[in-house]
């Protein structure tokens, strides 16, 4: 796991981002897809207001180089694995990053 976001309180609604600028070089992001891995280890595609194992994906946006997602809820003392998948603008190549999102009551 290469990335880890700061902990999120289960009652908080927060945004998290992935900066792809160093990876993209002069290319840009043309599309972003988000996934949450469920308790069985299945990577589940999420869209606005989708809940997987208690974590809710509220929606996402992107610029040319940064993908942003908003999450709410989540089960206390649980680590979620979130995947950000991008499509390159010029070549239609696809890449993804997995990120840990810990949920801790604060």
For each residue, the residues with C-beta under 8 A, 3 or more apart:
1: 4 81 98 99 100
2: 97 98
3: 18 97 98 99 100
4: 1 99 100 102
5: 8 16 82 99 100 101 102
6:
7: 102 103 104 106
8: 5 12 14 71 74 101 102 103 104
9: 12 103 104 105 106
10: 73 74 75 76 103 105
11: 105
12: 8 9 72
13: 58 70 71 72
14: 8 70 71 72
15: 68 69 70 71
16: 5 68 69 70 71 82 99 101
17: 66 67 68 69
18: 3 66 67 84 97 99
19: 22 65 66
20: 23 24 29 65 66 67 86
21: 24 65 66
22: 19
23: 20 95
24: 20 21 27 28 29 65 88
25:
26:
27: 24 88 89 90 91
28: 24 64 65 88 89 90
29: 20 24 32 62 63 64 65 66 67 86 87 88 89
30: 86 87 88 89 92
31: 86 87
32: 29 60 62 67 84 85 86 87
33: 45 84 85 86
34: 45 46 57 60 69 82 83 84 85
35: 43 44 45 46 82 83 85
36: 43 44 46 50 52 53 55 57 80 81 82 83
37: 41 42 43 44 52 80 81 82 83
38: 41 42 44 52 53
39: 53
40:
41: 37 38
42: 37 38
43: 35 36 37 83
44: 35 36 37 38 50 52
45: 33 34 35
46: 34 35 36 50 52 57
47: 50 57
48: 57 58 59
49: 56 57 58 59
50: 36 44 46 47 56 57
51: 54 55 56 57 73
52: 36 37 38 44 46 55 57
53: 36 38 39 75 78 80
54: 51 73 74 75 78
55: 36 51 52 71 73 74 75 78 80 101 103
56: 49 50 51 71 72 73 74
57: 34 36 46 47 48 49 50 51 52 60 69 70 71
58: 13 48 49 69 70 71 72
59: 48 49 69 70
60: 32 34 57 67 68 69 70
61: 67 68
62: 29 32 66 67 68 86
63: 29 66
64: 28 29 89
65: 19 20 21 24 28 29
66: 17 18 19 20 21 29 62 63
67: 17 18 20 29 32 60 61 62 84 86
68: 15 16 17 60 61 62
69: 15 16 17 34 57 58 59 60 82 84
70: 13 14 15 16 57 58 59 60
71: 8 13 14 15 16 55 56 57 58 74 82 101
72: 12 13 14 56 58
73: 10 51 54 55 56
74: 8 10 54 55 56 71 78 80 101 103
75: 10 53 54 55 78 103
76: 10 103 104 105
77: 103 104
78: 53 54 55 74 75 102 103
79: 100 101 102 103
80: 36 37 53 55 74 100 101 102 103
81: 1 36 37 98 99 100 101
82: 5 16 34 35 36 37 69 71 98 99 100 101
83: 34 35 36 37 43 96 97 98 99
84: 18 32 33 34 67 69 96 97 99
85: 32 33 34 35 94 95 96
86: 20 29 30 31 32 33 62 67 94 95 96
87: 29 30 31 32 92 93 94
88: 24 27 28 29 30 91 92 93 94 95
89: 27 28 29 30 64
90: 27 28
91: 27 88
92: 30 87 88
93: 87 88
94: 85 86 87 88
95: 23 85 86 88
96: 83 84 85 86
97: 2 3 18 83 84
98: 1 2 3 81 82 83
99: 1 3 4 5 16 18 81 82 83 84
100: 1 3 4 5 79 80 81 82
101: 5 8 16 55 71 74 79 80 81 82
102: 4 5 7 8 78 79 80
103: 7 8 9 10 55 74 75 76 77 78 79 80
104: 7 8 9 76 77
105: 9 10 11 76
106: 7 9
